[in-house]
Amino acid sequence: MLVDDAPTDLLLAQEVFADHAPAVHLITACGAQAAFAQLRDSTQSLPDLVLVDVNMAGMDGFEFLTRLRATADLAHLPVIMLSGSEAQHDVDRAYDLQATAFLVKALNLSDFMAQVQHIVQFWGSCRFRTARVPVG
């Protein structure tokens, strides 16, 4: 799942991740609130990985991560924080909030495609929980 409030960034990511189909099925959410609605829908499978833009209007990526980690049946999800900033305080805050990783967004298309390739290769070799974690 990719969470970003910029529709053009979501569209670009969909095109780049499509190169990795059918091994990768990308779902997107335009903003943190929409992402939470999708994640809380018990009729839907949980994603193996959540990529979250740090800088979003309304609920930013840090608030999203805090809320996710406080939600028992979602807290286990791996989360990569995405940011255009390399500021150390952002990196530190992400890890303090239990982000799985912090990735600085590539500035050009070829570098972004390479980032996606690395993400797909690494996470494709990982094993994930296949069912929702019972609450309580």
N, C-alpha and C positions, 0 to 999 in steps of 0.2 A: 504494500500500500504506500502510495506517495501522497503526502499531505502538504499542500501549498495553496496560498490564496491568490496566486497569479495564474489565470487561465492559460496564458501563453506558455508559461513554464511547464504546466501540466501537459499541454499538447505536445510540446517538444519532447518531454520525457516519454510520453506514450509512443511517439515515433521511434525514439532510440531503443526503448525496451522491446518494441515490437520485433526488432531484429533478433531477439532471443526467444521468440515464441517457437514452439509451444512449451519449452522448458520453463518459461517465465510468463506468468499471467499478472499483469499490473492492473491494480485497481487504484483509482485516484479519488481524492476528496478535496474539494475546493474550500479549504479552511478547516480549522480545528473542530468547530462545532459539527460540521458535516461528517468529519472523520469519526467523531465519537458516536454520532447517530448510526453510522455504518457498523462500527465495532460492537455496539450494544445490541445490534439486531441478531438475536440468537438463531435466526433461520439461515444466517450466512456463516460460512466458514471464516475462521480468523486468518489473517495473513501470516505468512512465515516471518515477515520482516516489515517494519514500518520506517519509512524515511520521512522526516519531518523538517520543513523549513523553519528556521529559528525566527525569522522576522516576518510575522504575519499580523494583519490588523485584527483587532478584537483579542482573542486568545492567542498569544504567541506560542512558539514551539516549546519554550520552557514551561509555560503554564500547562500546555497539553501533556508534556512528559510528567509533570507533577501529578496531574489528574489521572493519567494512565497508571502510574506506579501505585496510586492510592486505590485503584479499582481491582479488587481481588482476582477476578477472572480474566483480567487483561494485563496484570502487572508483569507477567512472565515474558511478554512479547519483546523481542529484540528491537531496539530503536536506534537508528542512525540519525543524528542531528545534522542538518545541512545548513550551511551559512556562507554568505559572501564575505564574512569577516573572519580574519585570523586572530582576532583579539583574544589574548590569553584568558581574560576574565570570562569570556563567553565559553571557551573550551572548559575551563575549570567549573563553571556553573553547570554545564551539561553533564560532566562526570559526577559532580556532587549530587545531581538529581538522578543518577543511575542510568545515564545514557550508555548504550552499548558501544557507540563510536561517535566521533565528531568528524565530519568531512567538510572541507572548504570547497564550495562549488567551483567547478572549472569555469574559466572565462570565455573559452571558445568551444565550438561544437566538437572538434576532433578530440580535445582533452576531456570533454564531457562524455563522449562515446567511450573513451578509454576508462574513465571512472566507472561507468556502467558495466563495462566488460569485467573489470576487477570485482565489482560487487557481485555480479552474477556468478563468476567463477568461485569466489570464496563462499558465498551463501548457498550456492548450489551443492556444495560438498557437505554442508551442515545438516543435521537432523533436527526436526522440530516436533514439538508437542502436537498431536493431531486432534485432540479434543479440548473443549473448553475446560478450564479448571473449575471444579465445583466451589461455590461460594459457601462459606460457613463451616 
